[in-house]
Amino acid sequence: MKYIFVTGGVISSLGKGLSAASIGNLLEARGLSVTFLKLDPYINVDPGTMNPYQHGEVFVTDDGAETDLDLGHYERFSLNRMSKENNYTTGKIYYNVISKERRGDFLGGTVQVVPHITDEIKHCIVAAGRVKGRKIDVVIVEIGGTVGDIESLPFLEAIRQFPYDIKKENVLYIHLTLIPFIKAADELKTKPTQHSVNKLREIGIQPDILLCRTDRFISQVLKKKIALFCNVETTAVITAKDVESSYEVPLVFHKEGLDEIITKKLKLKSDRPNLKSWEKMVNRIYHSKKEISIALIGKYVGLKDSYKSLYESLIHGGIGNEVKIHIEWIDSERLEGVDVSPMLKGCSGILVAGGFGTRGTEGKISAIRYAREGGVPFFGICLGMQCAVIEVARNVAGLKGANSTEFEPHTPHPVIDLMGSQRNKKEKGGTMRLGAYPCLIQKGTRTYQAYQHGEISERHRHRYEVNNSYRKQLSDAGLVFAGLSPDKTLVELIELKDHPWFVAVQYHPEFQSRPENPHPLFREFIKAGLDHQSAGV
Ligand code: GLN
């Protein structure tokens, strides 16, 4: 087993997650089998209880883990399906160690950062490489945070120790750093990178490869200089140039020789990479002639990362239809108490995102009404579906004051209510209905046609559901309960009769969409958008 450790320097947001994912993509293209591990320095046991503004999207895995959004990159760029073994936080590591201490595993000993915390970290790294039914060649481990932070030190110490357990030839350190272009000097500057590498070397880690984030390709002369000061080979200085689409990153890395040098250094036998279909997909992104606008309505649009997988899935829907997607990010609060049509008029499709709490929900409901009445393609996700049910209940079924008990506990018509299984839950962390569950789709529906079959499995993250005692009234009003849980107790999917495309789901299809295999509902939503656009409505 080989291990690649990806660290980041100088500043955050350089794209460590995308770099790790792209490395995995290239190694897979060479016929190698990879998996990933993200180590996050914060104390929360997982990001499930964090505000998206603090953390961005929470990515949900099949096994119901609430994880870092980088796991979404890993899944989209590789054939992997992530699980709870693929993301550890400082909080989770300490939680494990403290549980062992309480159990008496360390009786007589003083429990310390070194070796107990670092041993636990190393244990998780090794465990990530043991994937049921697959023989993994390379584990790619991304360390969150920036080198120099206090928080990530135990992780860095653990990866420093790692080669002593399994020999250096099986380990590679890759450091992502920044080479800023300073306009006034008309020059790319290497000093921040030198400092960042020094910081790593101070704690005993000598990077083998540098990924240098820049806005232009780095010349050979500059690569030599960086190599000299940072103690790496010149060929190991890789330009990580800014690109318009993140899906181009593996192609840029390949051009710079990254996969070649990784396989050489790790002595991995592999084929030349087959990047043909990936290249074709990237070409589709760059060269689609048509373009449509889609409104993405949510209350966290101030931070685009809050809707990372949704955004990517819309792009995938665009790839599937050979059309560029322009996203109109709309804060749902701005749609409250106003005429929404000026804001939504130019859009060929309206997507209402998931979320929690009351703020902005009335804006979402107004947008849904606009889509329903105007025949604009509408796609509701999780809370977006719940808002669609409320809208139809109020404005079609005539259930005045209908609402979700999440927003109004004493509503006269609780068309959305807490799931029975949630009623006794006291703790907030990890207690929602999480992960993959099956759903059966009714034949003859639009969604059945999209999926081309009736048995699906999709990922969930919710506490509320459609109140079954209102099903009759809602279906009389035109709602089609197109997808239900196999025991028929839970509404998973709704459609509206007599509308060009009105589909909403209790689950999160965005977690399973891939650039080369767009999720059928996103593909069909964009297709409906195109039809709407060409009808010139
Ligand atoms: N707040 C809603 C629930 O818990 C919707 C959750 C979501 O959109 N992820 O059911």
Residues whose N, C-alpha, C, O or C-beta is under 5 A from the ligand:
A	BS01	LIG	G354 G355 F356 G357 I381 C382 L383 R461 H462 R463 Y464
